Amino acid sequence: MDEADWLVLESTYGDKDHGNIADRGKRLLEIVLETLERGGNVIIPSFAIGRTQELLYELNPYAETGKLKGVKCFVDSPMAVSATEIYSRHPECFDEETINLFKSGDSPLEFPGIQYARSRDESKAINDLREPHIIISASGMCTGGRILHHLVQNIEHKNNTLLFVGYQADGTIGRRLLDGAKSIKIMDKQVNVRAKVESLDAFSAHAGKSEILGWLRAFKKFPTLVFLNHGEPYATNALADAIQNEFGGKVIIPKIGQSFRLD
C-alpha cells in the first residue's frame, strides 16, 4: 500500500518484535528434544488452520532425517485434520520451495510418526501412550476443544513441556499459563502446573513492531487518520507513540462503542 485516506491497523505486537522466523524450526526441535530427553511429552496448543500446518512443515525435515526417529506426533483436532487434508490436496497454492517438495514425492504434512486423530476414541487413546510424544491440538488459546483434556493429563508432570506458538489473549487459559500460573481450573478441575511452559512467538501470523513500521514507510502520503485496533492497551499505546514519533501522523485508539464520521 502506498496511499490511503484512513487506515485501520492492528497492534497485537505493537510493543515488540518476534524471534527470527528462519530459526523457528531449529528452536522447535531444541524444545522437543530437551523434553524427550527428560522423558516428557510436548503439548502444543495450536490454531487448527494455518498454524498447525506450519508446525508440521517445520517438523517434517527432522522426522524425515531421523532426528525424531520413533517419536509419535499427534494432530488431535477434527478441524485441523480436515484443514490439513485440504492443504495436501492443493500443492499448487504453495510457494516454490514447498511445490518442489511435493514434486520430489515428499509431502511436508506427512512424515514418519505423524498420526491424525479425528474420532473421540482416537483422541482418548493418546492418553494411554507411555512413550514420550508430541501433541498438537486446538484451540490455540486453550479456550475450548481437545487441548483442554491434554492439559489436564499433562501439565501436572514436570517432565512435560507446554509450548505456546501463538498469541494468548488476556483472560484466556493460555494467557494465564503463559503468565506463570501455578494452579489453574480446567473443565471444573483444579490442576497444579508443574510442566515447563515455553513460548515460540516466531510462529505468530501477526506482524511485529518493526514489520508494521516498515510497512507504513511505503506510504507516499501518510494517511490522514490511523485507527489502531486488535491489541491490548500496552501494545496499542506503544505502537501509537512509535507512529507519531516517526511519521507525525494522527493516531486514534477507539474505545468500545465509539463511532467516527469519515468525511
C-alpha positions in Angstrom: 0.0 0.0 0.0 1.2 3.5 -0.8 -1.9 5.6 -0.4 -5.0 5.6 1.9 -7.3 8.3 3.4 -7.8 6.4 6.6 -6.1 3.3 7.9 -7.3 0.7 10.4 -4.3 -1.1 11.7 -3.8 -4.0 14.1 -1.4 -3.6 17.1 -1.2 -7.1 18.6 2.6 -6.9 18.8 2.9 -3.1 18.7 5.4 -3.2 21.5 7.9 -5.8 20.4 9.4 -7.9 17.6 9.3 -11.6 17.1 12.2 -14.0 17.2 13.9 -14.9 13.9 11.4 -16.7 11.7 14.3 -18.5 9.9 15.4 -20.1 13.2 12.0 -21.1 14.5 12.2 -24.7 13.2 15.6 -25.2 14.9 14.3 -23.8 18.2 11.2 -26.0 17.9 13.4 -29.1 17.5 15.5 -28.0 20.5 12.5 -27.7 22.8 11.2 -31.1 21.6 14.5 -32.9 22.1 15.1 -31.4 25.5 11.6 -32.6 26.6 12.0 -36.1 25.1 15.4 -36.4 26.9 13.5 -35.8 30.1 11.1 -38.5 29.2 8.3 -36.0 28.8 5.6 -35.0 26.2 5.4 -31.8 24.2 1.9 -30.3 24.3 1.3 -27.6 21.7 -2.0 -25.6 21.7 -2.4 -24.5 18.1 -4.9 -22.9 15.8 -6.4 -25.5 13.5 -6.0 -23.7 10.2 -2.6 -22.4 9.3 -0.6 -22.7 12.5 -0.9 -26.5 12.8 0.2 -26.9 9.2 3.2 -24.6 9.7 4.3 -26.7 12.7 4.1 -29.9 10.6 6.1 -28.2 7.9 8.9 -27.4 10.3 8.9 -30.8 12.0 8.9 -32.6 8.7 12.6 -32.4 7.8 13.7 -33.5 11.3 11.4 -36.5 11.2 12.5 -37.4 7.7 16.2 -37.3 8.5 15.8 -39.4 11.7 16.2 -36.7 14.3 12.8 -37.5 15.7 13.1 -41.3 14.9 10.4 -43.3 16.8 8.7 -40.2 18.1 4.9 -40.1 17.5 3.4 -36.7 16.6 -0.4 -36.4 17.0 -2.6 -33.9 15.4 -5.7 -34.1 17.6 -8.3 -31.8 16.2 -11.1 -32.7 13.7 -10.9 -29.2 12.2 -7.1 -29.4 11.9 -7.2 -32.8 10.3 -9.8 -31.6 7.7 -7.8 -28.5 7.0 -4.6 -30.4 6.6 -6.3 -32.7 4.1 -7.3 -29.7 2.1 -3.8 -28.3 2.2 -2.5 -31.6 0.9 -4.9 -31.6 -2.0 -3.8 -28.2 -3.3 0.0 -28.1 -3.5 -0.3 -25.6 -6.4 -1.2 -23.0 -3.8 2.2 -23.2 -2.0 5.4 -21.4 -2.6 8.1 -22.7 -4.9 10.1 -24.4 -2.1 7.1 -26.4 -1.0 6.0 -27.2 -4.5 9.4 -28.7 -5.1 9.0 -30.9 -2.0 5.7 -32.3 -3.4 7.3 -32.9 -6.8 10.1 -34.9 -5.1 7.5 -37.1 -3.5 7.8 -35.6 0.0 4.6 -34.2 1.3 5.6 -31.7 4.0 2.5 -32.6 6.0 3.3 -36.3 6.2 6.3 -37.8 7.9 7.3 -40.9 10.0 5.5 -40.8 13.3 2.6 -38.5 12.3 -0.8 -39.6 13.3 -4.1 -37.7 12.8 -6.8 -38.2 15.4 -10.2 -37.4 14.2 -12.5 -39.5 16.3 -13.0 -39.2 20.1 -11.7 -42.7 20.6 -8.5 -41.9 18.8 -8.1 -38.8 20.9 -8.6 -40.7 24.2 -6.2 -43.4 23.1 -3.3 -40.9 23.1 -3.6 -40.7 26.9 -2.7 -44.4 27.2 0.6 -43.9 25.4 3.6 -44.2 27.8 6.4 -43.3 25.4 7.3 -39.5 25.0 5.3 -37.9 22.2 4.1 -34.6 20.7 0.5 -33.5 20.7 -0.7 -30.6 18.5 -4.3 -29.7 19.4 -6.8 -26.9 19.3 -7.8 -24.4 20.4 -4.7 -22.3 20.2 -5.5 -20.2 23.3 -6.9 -23.1 25.3 -10.4 -21.7 25.4 -12.0 -25.0 24.4 -11.5 -28.1 22.3 -9.5 -31.2 22.9 -6.4 -29.4 24.1 -8.1 -29.0 27.5 -8.1 -32.7 28.0 -4.5 -32.9 27.1 -3.6 -30.1 29.5 -5.4 -31.9 32.4 -3.5 -35.1 31.5 -0.1 -33.5 31.1 0.6 -30.2 32.9 0.9 -31.7 36.4 4.0 -33.6 35.3 7.3 -31.8 35.5 9.0 -33.7 32.6 6.4 -32.4 30.1 6.5 -29.1 28.1 3.6 -26.9 27.2 4.7 -24.9 24.2 2.7 -21.8 23.0 3.2 -20.9 19.4 0.7 -18.1 19.1 -0.7 -15.0 20.7 -2.5 -15.6 24.0 -5.3 -13.0 24.6 -5.8 -11.6 28.1 -8.3 -13.6 30.1 -7.7 -16.9 28.3 -6.4 -20.1 30.0 -3.4 -19.9 27.6 -2.5 -16.4 28.8 -2.8 -17.4 32.5 -0.5 -20.3 31.9 2.0 -18.2 29.9 2.0 -15.6 32.7 3.1 -18.3 35.1 0.0 -19.6 36.9 1.0 -22.3 39.4 -2.5 -23.7 39.6 -5.4 -23.3 37.2 -9.0 -24.5 36.8 -9.6 -26.5 33.6 -13.0 -28.1 32.9 -14.1 -27.7 36.5 -10.9 -29.4 37.7 -8.2 -27.5 39.6 -4.8 -28.7 38.5 -1.2 -27.7 39.5 1.1 -26.5 36.8 4.4 -28.4 37.0 5.2 -28.8 33.3 7.7 -26.4 31.8 6.0 -23.6 29.9 7.7 -22.3 26.7 6.7 -19.7 24.1 7.8 -19.5 20.5 6.2 -16.4 19.0 8.2 -16.6 15.7 5.2 -18.7 14.5 2.8 -15.8 15.0 0.9 -14.6 12.0 0.8 -11.1 13.4 3.5 -8.6 12.4 6.0 -7.4 15.0 6.5 -3.7 15.7 9.4 -3.3 13.2 7.4 -5.1 10.5 4.4 -2.8 11.0 6.6 0.4 10.9 8.4 -0.9 7.8 5.1 -1.5 6.1 4.0 2.1 7.0 7.1 3.5 5.4 5.8 2.5 2.0 3.1 5.2 2.1 3.9 8.1 -0.3 1.4 10.2 1.5 0.7 9.2 5.1 -2.9 8.5 5.9 -5.0 11.4 7.4 -6.0 9.2 10.3 -4.7 5.9 11.7 -7.1 3.8 13.9 -5.3 1.2 16.0 -7.3 -1.9 17.0 -6.7 -5.6 17.9 -4.2 -5.1 20.6 -4.0 -4.8 24.4 -3.5 -1.3 25.8 0.2 -1.5 26.4 0.9 -2.8 22.9 -1.5 -0.4 21.2 -0.2 2.7 23.1 3.4 1.7 22.3 2.7 1.5 18.6 0.7 4.8 18.7 3.8 6.5 20.2 6.1 5.0 17.6 3.9 6.1 14.7 3.5 9.6 16.0 7.2 9.9 16.6 8.3 8.7 13.2 5.5 9.9 10.9 3.8 12.6 12.9 0.5 11.1 11.9 -2.7 11.4 13.8 -3.5 8.2 15.7 -6.7 7.3 17.3 -7.3 4.3 19.7 -11.1 3.8 19.5 -13.0 2.8 22.7 -15.7 0.2 22.8 -18.9 1.7 21.3 -17.2 4.8 19.9 -18.0 5.8 16.4 -16.4 8.2 13.8 -17.6 10.0 10.8 -15.2 9.9 7.9 -15.5 12.8 5.5 
